[in-house]
Amino acid sequence: MSIDPTLLDILACPVCKTDVKLTSDEKGLKCVKCHRVYPVKEDIPVMLIEEAKIEPERPTKD
C-alpha cells in the first residue's frame, strides 16, 4: 500500500478529530483516541463513520 505520508499528516478521525495511523497490516487507518479503524480500499482511505470498526486498545508491555 502506498499512502502518501503528507496525506497521513493531514487526515483526522471524523468523530473525534484526532490523528490516524496506518494499521500494522496496512489495510486501514486507526484513530489514536477512539480506536476506530477506517478501511483503505484501492489505496484510498474511506473516512466514513459508517465504514469504521471500533478496535479495542491493546495493552502495552512494560
Order of alpha helices (4+ residues) and beta strands (2+ residues): alpha-beta-beta-beta-beta-beta
